[in-house]
Amino acid sequence: MAGIVVTKNKLIKLEEYKPHITISLIDDDVLVVPARYIEEIINGKQKLKITKDNEMLILTIIKEWYEGIKG
């Protein structure tokens, strides 16, 4: 199924989120995050809120960052 991500909850058409980042989460789910969302957080245009919806994303980013600096 090219162009579609299957998650626990729904099918996502990737064309609707370009450019995007596809992230394999630590709970074995897959998340498609619009690149603009990440850029807006980095640039302070979007507040980072830890919610049930993005908690696994944040945990995955922290895990990958930590493993990267730990070596």
HTML snippet that shows the backbone in 3Dmol.js (N, CA, C, O; Angstrom):
<script src="https://3Dmol.org/build/3Dmol-min.js"></script>
<div id="view" style="width:600px;height:400px;position:relative"></div>
<script>
const pdb = `
ATOM      1  N   MET A   1       0.834  -1.176   0.000  1.00  0.00           N
ATOM      2  CA  MET A   1       0.000   0.000   0.000  1.00  0.00           C
ATOM      3  C   MET A   1       0.883   1.244   0.000  1.00  0.00           C
ATOM      4  O   MET A   1       1.095   1.850   1.050  1.00  0.00           O
ATOM      5  N   ALA A   2       1.383   1.620  -1.130  1.00  0.00           N
ATOM      6  CA  ALA A   2       2.228   2.807  -1.218  1.00  0.00           C
ATOM      7  C   ALA A   2       1.399   4.055  -0.946  1.00  0.00           C
ATOM      8  O   ALA A   2       0.272   4.194  -1.420  1.00  0.00           O
ATOM      9  N   GLY A   3       1.989   4.953  -0.174  1.00  0.00           N
ATOM     10  CA  GLY A   3       1.313   6.208   0.096  1.00  0.00           C
ATOM     11  C   GLY A   3       0.309   6.168   1.219  1.00  0.00           C
ATOM     12  O   GLY A   3      -0.395   7.150   1.453  1.00  0.00           O
ATOM     13  N   ILE A   4       0.225   5.042   1.927  1.00  0.00           N
ATOM     14  CA  ILE A   4      -0.722   4.926   3.037  1.00  0.00           C
ATOM     15  C   ILE A   4       0.001   4.351   4.247  1.00  0.00           C
ATOM     16  O   ILE A   4       0.757   3.387   4.122  1.00  0.00           O
ATOM     17  N   VAL A   5      -0.224   4.931   5.400  1.00  0.00           N
ATOM     18  CA  VAL A   5       0.314   4.406   6.652  1.00  0.00           C
ATOM     19  C   VAL A   5      -0.840   3.797   7.424  1.00  0.00           C
ATOM     20  O   VAL A   5      -1.894   4.417   7.574  1.00  0.00           O
ATOM     21  N   VAL A   6      -0.642   2.597   7.909  1.00  0.00           N
ATOM     22  CA  VAL A   6      -1.658   1.931   8.711  1.00  0.00           C
ATOM     23  C   VAL A   6      -1.268   2.079  10.171  1.00  0.00           C
ATOM     24  O   VAL A   6      -0.165   1.696  10.561  1.00  0.00           O
ATOM     25  N   THR A   7      -2.160   2.628  10.978  1.00  0.00           N
ATOM     26  CA  THR A   7      -1.913   2.768  12.403  1.00  0.00           C
ATOM     27  C   THR A   7      -2.919   1.912  13.148  1.00  0.00           C
ATOM     28  O   THR A   7      -3.776   1.270  12.540  1.00  0.00           O
ATOM     29  N   LYS A   8      -2.809   1.906  14.454  1.00  0.00           N
ATOM     30  CA  LYS A   8      -3.768   1.148  15.259  1.00  0.00           C
ATOM     31  C   LYS A   8      -5.180   1.681  15.085  1.00  0.00           C
ATOM     32  O   LYS A   8      -6.153   0.938  15.216  1.00  0.00           O
ATOM     33  N   ASN A   9      -5.288   2.969  14.790  1.00  0.00           N
ATOM     34  CA  ASN A   9      -6.598   3.612  14.782  1.00  0.00           C
ATOM     35  C   ASN A   9      -7.168   3.899  13.400  1.00  0.00           C
ATOM     36  O   ASN A   9      -8.388   3.907  13.236  1.00  0.00           O
ATOM     37  N   LYS A  10      -6.317   4.135  12.398  1.00  0.00           N
ATOM     38  CA  LYS A  10      -6.852   4.521  11.099  1.00  0.00           C
ATOM     39  C   LYS A  10      -5.806   4.430  10.002  1.00  0.00           C
ATOM     40  O   LYS A  10      -4.623   4.220  10.268  1.00  0.00           O
ATOM     41  N   LEU A  11      -6.264   4.594   8.756  1.00  0.00           N
ATOM     42  CA  LEU A  11      -5.385   4.684   7.598  1.00  0.00           C
ATOM     43  C   LEU A  11      -5.143   6.157   7.309  1.00  0.00           C
ATOM     44  O   LEU A  11      -6.059   6.974   7.404  1.00  0.00           O
ATOM     45  N   ILE A  12      -3.911   6.492   6.955  1.00  0.00           N
ATOM     46  CA  ILE A  12      -3.571   7.884   6.685  1.00  0.00           C
ATOM     47  C   ILE A  12      -2.983   7.984   5.280  1.00  0.00           C
ATOM     48  O   ILE A  12      -2.033   7.275   4.951  1.00  0.00           O
ATOM     49  N   LYS A  13      -3.547   8.861   4.455  1.00  0.00           N
ATOM     50  CA  LYS A  13      -3.002   9.124   3.130  1.00  0.00           C
ATOM     51  C   LYS A  13      -1.853  10.118   3.276  1.00  0.00           C
ATOM     52  O   LYS A  13      -2.063  11.255   3.696  1.00  0.00           O
ATOM     53  N   LEU A  14      -0.655   9.695   2.933  1.00  0.00           N
ATOM     54  CA  LEU A  14       0.536  10.515   3.154  1.00  0.00           C
ATOM     55  C   LEU A  14       0.531  11.804   2.344  1.00  0.00           C
ATOM     56  O   LEU A  14       1.124  12.797   2.765  1.00  0.00           O
ATOM     57  N   GLU A  15      -0.128  11.806   1.188  1.00  0.00           N
ATOM     58  CA  GLU A  15      -0.162  12.996   0.347  1.00  0.00           C
ATOM     59  C   GLU A  15      -0.764  14.194   1.082  1.00  0.00           C
ATOM     60  O   GLU A  15      -0.449  15.340   0.762  1.00  0.00           O
ATOM     61  N   GLU A  16      -1.626  13.933   2.062  1.00  0.00           N
ATOM     62  CA  GLU A  16      -2.269  15.005   2.806  1.00  0.00           C
ATOM     63  C   GLU A  16      -1.323  15.664   3.815  1.00  0.00           C
ATOM     64  O   GLU A  16      -1.656  16.706   4.379  1.00  0.00           O
ATOM     65  N   TYR A  17      -0.151  15.073   4.047  1.00  0.00           N
ATOM     66  CA  TYR A  17       0.763  15.566   5.081  1.00  0.00           C
ATOM     67  C   TYR A  17       2.153  15.846   4.550  1.00  0.00           C
ATOM     68  O   TYR A  17       3.120  15.738   5.303  1.00  0.00           O
ATOM     69  N   LYS A  18       2.292  16.201   3.287  1.00  0.00           N
ATOM     70  CA  LYS A  18       3.620  16.459   2.717  1.00  0.00           C
ATOM     71  C   LYS A  18       4.031  17.888   2.945  1.00  0.00           C
ATOM     72  O   LYS A  18       3.174  18.771   2.919  1.00  0.00           O
ATOM     73  N   PRO A  19       5.299  18.160   3.166  1.00  0.00           N
ATOM     74  CA  PRO A  19       6.287  17.155   3.555  1.00  0.00           C
ATOM     75  C   PRO A  19       5.999  16.661   4.960  1.00  0.00           C
ATOM     76  O   PRO A  19       5.420  17.367   5.786  1.00  0.00           O
ATOM     77  N   HIS A  20       6.417  15.434   5.206  1.00  0.00           N
ATOM     78  CA  HIS A  20       6.131  14.817   6.494  1.00  0.00           C
ATOM     79  C   HIS A  20       7.300  13.959   6.957  1.00  0.00           C
ATOM     80  O   HIS A  20       8.216  13.645   6.196  1.00  0.00           O
ATOM     81  N   ILE A  21       7.237  13.599   8.211  1.00  0.00           N
ATOM     82  CA  ILE A  21       8.215  12.699   8.806  1.00  0.00           C
ATOM     83  C   ILE A  21       7.437  11.500   9.313  1.00  0.00           C
ATOM     84  O   ILE A  21       6.460  11.660  10.044  1.00  0.00           O
ATOM     85  N   THR A  22       7.855  10.307   8.937  1.00  0.00           N
ATOM     86  CA  THR A  22       7.213   9.090   9.416  1.00  0.00           C
ATOM     87  C   THR A  22       8.072   8.532  10.542  1.00  0.00           C
ATOM     88  O   THR A  22       9.260   8.270  10.356  1.00  0.00           O
ATOM     89  N   ILE A  23       7.467   8.354  11.704  1.00  0.00           N
ATOM     90  CA  ILE A  23       8.209   7.941  12.890  1.00  0.00           C
ATOM     91  C   ILE A  23       7.648   6.621  13.413  1.00  0.00           C
ATOM     92  O   ILE A  23       6.447   6.498  13.649  1.00  0.00           O
ATOM     93  N   SER A  24       8.527   5.640  13.592  1.00  0.00           N
ATOM     94  CA  SER A  24       8.143   4.387  14.247  1.00  0.00           C
ATOM     95  C   SER A  24       8.257   4.619  15.742  1.00  0.00           C
ATOM     96  O   SER A  24       9.351   4.841  16.261  1.00  0.00           O
ATOM     97  N   LEU A  25       7.137   4.569  16.429  1.00  0.00           N
ATOM     98  CA  LEU A  25       7.109   4.870  17.855  1.00  0.00           C
ATOM     99  C   LEU A  25       7.561   3.676  18.689  1.00  0.00           C
ATOM    100  O   LEU A  25       7.581   2.545  18.203  1.00  0.00           O
ATOM    101  N   ILE A  26       7.921   3.930  19.941  1.00  0.00           N
ATOM    102  CA  ILE A  26       8.419   2.856  20.796  1.00  0.00           C
ATOM    103  C   ILE A  26       7.329   1.865  21.181  1.00  0.00           C
ATOM    104  O   ILE A  26       7.631   0.807  21.732  1.00  0.00           O
ATOM    105  N   ASP A  27       6.057   2.188  20.901  1.00  0.00           N
ATOM    106  CA  ASP A  27       4.978   1.233  21.166  1.00  0.00           C
ATOM    107  C   ASP A  27       4.595   0.458  19.903  1.00  0.00           C
ATOM    108  O   ASP A  27       3.534  -0.165  19.856  1.00  0.00           O
ATOM    109  N   ASP A  28       5.462   0.494  18.870  1.00  0.00           N
ATOM    110  CA  ASP A  28       5.293  -0.197  17.590  1.00  0.00           C
ATOM    111  C   ASP A  28       4.207   0.399  16.706  1.00  0.00           C
ATOM    112  O   ASP A  28       3.843  -0.211  15.701  1.00  0.00           O
ATOM    113  N   ASP A  29       3.686   1.552  17.041  1.00  0.00           N
ATOM    114  CA  ASP A  29       2.769   2.268  16.170  1.00  0.00           C
ATOM    115  C   ASP A  29       3.603   3.120  15.226  1.00  0.00           C
ATOM    116  O   ASP A  29       4.811   3.259  15.421  1.00  0.00           O
ATOM    117  N   VAL A  30       2.982   3.683  14.219  1.00  0.00           N
ATOM    118  CA  VAL A  30       3.659   4.571  13.281  1.00  0.00           C
ATOM    119  C   VAL A  30       2.909   5.892  13.287  1.00  0.00           C
ATOM    120  O   VAL A  30       1.678   5.919  13.285  1.00  0.00           O
ATOM    121  N   LEU A  31       3.657   6.983  13.293  1.00  0.00           N
ATOM    122  CA  LEU A  31       3.051   8.307  13.312  1.00  0.00           C
ATOM    123  C   LEU A  31       3.591   9.115  12.145  1.00  0.00           C
ATOM    124  O   LEU A  31       4.795   9.128  11.891  1.00  0.00           O
ATOM    125  N   VAL A  32       2.693   9.787  11.437  1.00  0.00           N
ATOM    126  CA  VAL A  32       3.078  10.695  10.360  1.00  0.00           C
ATOM    127  C   VAL A  32       2.911  12.105  10.907  1.00  0.00           C
ATOM    128  O   VAL A  32       1.809  12.516  11.271  1.00  0.00           O
ATOM    129  N   VAL A  33       4.020  12.841  10.961  1.00  0.00           N
ATOM    130  CA  VAL A  33       4.016  14.185  11.529  1.00  0.00           C
ATOM    131  C   VAL A  33       4.364  15.177  10.425  1.00  0.00           C
ATOM    132  O   VAL A  33       5.416  15.055   9.797  1.00  0.00           O
ATOM    133  N   PRO A  34       3.497  16.157  10.179  1.00  0.00           N
ATOM    134  CA  PRO A  34       3.855  17.173   9.183  1.00  0.00           C
ATOM    135  C   PRO A  34       5.143  17.891   9.599  1.00  0.00           C
ATOM    136  O   PRO A  34       5.291  18.290  10.754  1.00  0.00           O
ATOM    137  N   ALA A  35       6.056  18.047   8.665  1.00  0.00           N
ATOM    138  CA  ALA A  35       7.324  18.720   8.959  1.00  0.00           C
ATOM    139  C   ALA A  35       7.076  20.128   9.484  1.00  0.00           C
ATOM    140  O   ALA A  35       7.820  20.610  10.338  1.00  0.00           O
ATOM    141  N   ARG A  36       6.050  20.785   8.987  1.00  0.00           N
ATOM    142  CA  ARG A  36       5.741  22.144   9.437  1.00  0.00           C
ATOM    143  C   ARG A  36       5.450  22.185  10.934  1.00  0.00           C
ATOM    144  O   ARG A  36       5.836  23.140  11.610  1.00  0.00           O
ATOM    145  N   TYR A  37       4.776  21.164  11.462  1.00  0.00           N
ATOM    146  CA  TYR A  37       4.474  21.101  12.892  1.00  0.00           C
ATOM    147  C   TYR A  37       5.762  21.065  13.716  1.00  0.00           C
ATOM    148  O   TYR A  37       5.893  21.799  14.696  1.00  0.00           O
ATOM    149  N   ILE A  38       6.706  20.219  13.323  1.00  0.00           N
ATOM    150  CA  ILE A  38       7.987  20.113  14.028  1.00  0.00           C
ATOM    151  C   ILE A  38       8.747  21.439  13.928  1.00  0.00           C
ATOM    152  O   ILE A  38       9.301  21.912  14.920  1.00  0.00           O
ATOM    153  N   GLU A  39       8.772  22.036  12.737  1.00  0.00           N
ATOM    154  CA  GLU A  39       9.481  23.302  12.539  1.00  0.00           C
ATOM    155  C   GLU A  39       8.869  24.419  13.381  1.00  0.00           C
ATOM    156  O   GLU A  39       9.596  25.246  13.931  1.00  0.00           O
ATOM    157  N   GLU A  40       7.541  24.451  13.487  1.00  0.00           N
ATOM    158  CA  GLU A  40       6.879  25.483  14.287  1.00  0.00           C
ATOM    159  C   GLU A  40       7.189  25.327  15.777  1.00  0.00           C
ATOM    160  O   GLU A  40       7.309  26.325  16.487  1.00  0.00           O
ATOM    161  N   ILE A  41       7.318  24.110  16.251  1.00  0.00           N
ATOM    162  CA  ILE A  41       7.712  23.881  17.644  1.00  0.00           C
ATOM    163  C   ILE A  41       9.140  24.376  17.865  1.00  0.00           C
ATOM    164  O   ILE A  41       9.415  25.074  18.841  1.00  0.00           O
ATOM    165  N   ILE A  42      10.039  24.017  16.964  1.00  0.00           N
ATOM    166  CA  ILE A  42      11.440  24.428  17.083  1.00  0.00           C
ATOM    167  C   ILE A  42      11.569  25.942  17.058  1.00  0.00           C
ATOM    168  O   ILE A  42      12.361  26.503  17.815  1.00  0.00           O
ATOM    169  N   ASN A  43      10.806  26.614  16.206  1.00  0.00           N
ATOM    170  CA  ASN A  43      10.890  28.069  16.051  1.00  0.00           C
ATOM    171  C   ASN A  43      10.036  28.839  17.050  1.00  0.00           C
ATOM    172  O   ASN A  43       9.983  30.068  16.996  1.00  0.00           O
ATOM    173  N   GLY A  44       9.371  28.139  17.958  1.00  0.00           N
ATOM    174  CA  GLY A  44       8.572  28.791  18.986  1.00  0.00           C
ATOM    175  C   GLY A  44       7.219  29.303  18.512  1.00  0.00           C
ATOM    176  O   GLY A  44       6.553  30.043  19.237  1.00  0.00           O
ATOM    177  N   LYS A  45       6.802  28.925  17.312  1.00  0.00           N
ATOM    178  CA  LYS A  45       5.501  29.357  16.791  1.00  0.00           C
ATOM    179  C   LYS A  45       4.373  28.460  17.274  1.00  0.00           C
ATOM    180  O   LYS A  45       3.205  28.847  17.227  1.00  0.00           O
ATOM    181  N   GLN A  46       4.711  27.280  17.732  1.00  0.00           N
ATOM    182  CA  GLN A  46       3.738  26.304  18.229  1.00  0.00           C
ATOM    183  C   GLN A  46       4.187  25.879  19.621  1.00  0.00           C
ATOM    184  O   GLN A  46       5.351  25.531  19.819  1.00  0.00           O
ATOM    185  N   LYS A  47       3.290  25.904  20.567  1.00  0.00           N
ATOM    186  CA  LYS A  47       3.650  25.457  21.916  1.00  0.00           C
ATOM    187  C   LYS A  47       3.647  23.932  21.953  1.00  0.00           C
ATOM    188  O   LYS A  47       2.773  23.278  21.384  1.00  0.00           O
ATOM    189  N   LEU A  48       4.636  23.393  22.629  1.00  0.00           N
ATOM    190  CA  LEU A  48       4.716  21.953  22.807  1.00  0.00           C
ATOM    191  C   LEU A  48       3.883  21.578  24.020  1.00  0.00           C
ATOM    192  O   LEU A  48       4.199  21.955  25.148  1.00  0.00           O
ATOM    193  N   LYS A  49       2.828  20.840  23.775  1.00  0.00           N
ATOM    194  CA  LYS A  49       1.955  20.391  24.858  1.00  0.00           C
ATOM    195  C   LYS A  49       2.048  18.880  24.943  1.00  0.00           C
ATOM    196  O   LYS A  49       1.919  18.181  23.938  1.00  0.00           O
ATOM    197  N   ILE A  50       2.269  18.388  26.133  1.00  0.00           N
ATOM    198  CA  ILE A  50       2.294  16.945  26.314  1.00  0.00           C
ATOM    199  C   ILE A  50       0.861  16.497  26.563  1.00  0.00           C
ATOM    200  O   ILE A  50       0.279  16.742  27.620  1.00  0.00           O
ATOM    201  N   THR A  51       0.321  15.839  25.562  1.00  0.00           N
ATOM    202  CA  THR A  51      -1.040  15.317  25.636  1.00  0.00           C
ATOM    203  C   THR A  51      -0.983  13.812  25.422  1.00  0.00           C
ATOM    204  O   THR A  51       0.058  13.268  25.052  1.00  0.00           O
ATOM    205  N   LYS A  52      -2.077  13.160  25.650  1.00  0.00           N
ATOM    206  CA  LYS A  52      -2.141  11.718  25.418  1.00  0.00           C
ATOM    207  C   LYS A  52      -1.812  11.397  23.962  1.00  0.00           C
ATOM    208  O   LYS A  52      -1.197  10.370  23.674  1.00  0.00           O
ATOM    209  N   ASP A  53      -2.220  12.273  23.044  1.00  0.00           N
ATOM    210  CA  ASP A  53      -1.995  12.039  21.622  1.00  0.00           C
ATOM    211  C   ASP A  53      -0.530  12.126  21.211  1.00  0.00           C
ATOM    212  O   ASP A  53      -0.094  11.377  20.337  1.00  0.00           O
ATOM    213  N   ASN A  54       0.238  13.023  21.823  1.00  0.00           N
ATOM    214  CA  ASN A  54       1.628  13.166  21.387  1.00  0.00           C
ATOM    215  C   ASN A  54       2.659  12.683  22.404  1.00  0.00           C
ATOM    216  O   ASN A  54       3.860  12.833  22.181  1.00  0.00           O
ATOM    217  N   GLU A  55       2.210  12.111  23.507  1.00  0.00           N
ATOM    218  CA  GLU A  55       3.144  11.633  24.521  1.00  0.00           C
ATOM    219  C   GLU A  55       4.101  10.576  23.973  1.00  0.00           C
ATOM    220  O   GLU A  55       5.295  10.619  24.268  1.00  0.00           O
ATOM    221  N   MET A  56       3.599   9.634  23.184  1.00  0.00           N
ATOM    222  CA  MET A  56       4.454   8.579  22.632  1.00  0.00           C
ATOM    223  C   MET A  56       5.460   9.162  21.641  1.00  0.00           C
ATOM    224  O   MET A  56       6.592   8.686  21.561  1.00  0.00           O
ATOM    225  N   LEU A  57       5.060  10.186  20.887  1.00  0.00           N
ATOM    226  CA  LEU A  57       5.989  10.863  19.981  1.00  0.00           C
ATOM    227  C   LEU A  57       7.131  11.486  20.769  1.00  0.00           C
ATOM    228  O   LEU A  57       8.298  11.323  20.412  1.00  0.00           O
ATOM    229  N   ILE A  58       6.800  12.195  21.835  1.00  0.00           N
ATOM    230  CA  ILE A  58       7.814  12.851  22.650  1.00  0.00           C
ATOM    231  C   ILE A  58       8.746  11.823  23.293  1.00  0.00           C
ATOM    232  O   ILE A  58       9.960  12.023  23.315  1.00  0.00           O
ATOM    233  N   LEU A  59       8.196  10.734  23.812  1.00  0.00           N
ATOM    234  CA  LEU A  59       9.028   9.678  24.410  1.00  0.00           C
ATOM    235  C   LEU A  59       9.961   9.064  23.376  1.00  0.00           C
ATOM    236  O   LEU A  59      11.117   8.773  23.683  1.00  0.00           O
ATOM    237  N   THR A  60       9.474   8.864  22.160  1.00  0.00           N
ATOM    238  CA  THR A  60      10.308   8.290  21.099  1.00  0.00           C
ATOM    239  C   THR A  60      11.434   9.239  20.722  1.00  0.00           C
ATOM    240  O   THR A  60      12.572   8.805  20.546  1.00  0.00           O
ATOM    241  N   ILE A  61      11.137  10.523  20.596  1.00  0.00           N
ATOM    242  CA  ILE A  61      12.170  11.515  20.255  1.00  0.00           C
ATOM    243  C   ILE A  61      13.231  11.568  21.352  1.00  0.00           C
ATOM    244  O   ILE A  61      14.424  11.608  21.054  1.00  0.00           O
ATOM    245  N   ILE A  62      12.814  11.569  22.597  1.00  0.00           N
ATOM    246  CA  ILE A  62      13.776  11.592  23.715  1.00  0.00           C
ATOM    247  C   ILE A  62      14.631  10.332  23.704  1.00  0.00           C
ATOM    248  O   ILE A  62      15.844  10.414  23.894  1.00  0.00           O
ATOM    249  N   LYS A  63      14.029   9.179  23.488  1.00  0.00           N
ATOM    250  CA  LYS A  63      14.767   7.909  23.452  1.00  0.00           C
ATOM    251  C   LYS A  63      15.822   7.936  22.344  1.00  0.00           C
ATOM    252  O   LYS A  63      16.978   7.581  22.578  1.00  0.00           O
ATOM    253  N   GLU A  64      15.425   8.359  21.133  1.00  0.00           N
ATOM    254  CA  GLU A  64      16.368   8.387  20.020  1.00  0.00           C
ATOM    255  C   GLU A  64      17.472   9.418  20.249  1.00  0.00           C
ATOM    256  O   GLU A  64      18.630   9.166  19.914  1.00  0.00           O
ATOM    257  N   TRP A  65      17.128  10.573  20.816  1.00  0.00           N
ATOM    258  CA  TRP A  65      18.128  11.594  21.127  1.00  0.00           C
ATOM    259  C   TRP A  65      19.124  11.036  22.144  1.00  0.00           C
ATOM    260  O   TRP A  65      20.335  11.166  21.962  1.00  0.00           O
ATOM    261  N   TYR A  66      18.624  10.424  23.203  1.00  0.00           N
ATOM    262  CA  TYR A  66      19.486   9.889  24.253  1.00  0.00           C
ATOM    263  C   TYR A  66      20.415   8.804  23.717  1.00  0.00           C
ATOM    264  O   TYR A  66      21.605   8.794  24.031  1.00  0.00           O
ATOM    265  N   GLU A  67      19.878   7.892  22.912  1.00  0.00           N
ATOM    266  CA  GLU A  67      20.713   6.839  22.341  1.00  0.00           C
ATOM    267  C   GLU A  67      21.774   7.423  21.427  1.00  0.00           C
ATOM    268  O   GLU A  67      22.884   6.897  21.344  1.00  0.00           O
ATOM    269  N   GLY A  68      21.431   8.531  20.726  1.00  0.00           N
ATOM    270  CA  GLY A  68      22.375   9.177  19.825  1.00  0.00           C
ATOM    271  C   GLY A  68      23.554   9.824  20.572  1.00  0.00           C
ATOM    272  O   GLY A  68      24.692   9.761  20.109  1.00  0.00           O
ATOM    273  N   ILE A  69      23.279  10.435  21.710  1.00  0.00           N
ATOM    274  CA  ILE A  69      24.375  11.082  22.438  1.00  0.00           C
ATOM    275  C   ILE A  69      25.121  10.114  23.338  1.00  0.00           C
ATOM    276  O   ILE A  69      26.279  10.347  23.682  1.00  0.00           O
ATOM    277  N   LYS A  70      24.461   9.030  23.718  1.00  0.00           N
ATOM    278  CA  LYS A  70      25.086   8.036  24.592  1.00  0.00           C
ATOM    279  C   LYS A  70      26.144   7.246  23.837  1.00  0.00           C
ATOM    280  O   LYS A  70      27.147   6.819  24.407  1.00  0.00           O
ATOM    281  N   GLY A  71      25.900   7.059  22.538  1.00  0.00           N
ATOM    282  CA  GLY A  71      26.872   6.334  21.719  1.00  0.00           C
ATOM    283  C   GLY A  71      26.672   4.917  21.818  1.00  0.00           C
ATOM    284  O   GLY A  71      27.400   4.145  21.194  1.00  0.00           O
TER     285      GLY A  71
END
`;
const viewer = $3Dmol.createViewer("view");
viewer.addModel(pdb, "pdb");
viewer.setStyle({}, {cartoon: {color: "spectrum"}});
viewer.zoomTo();
viewer.render();
</script>
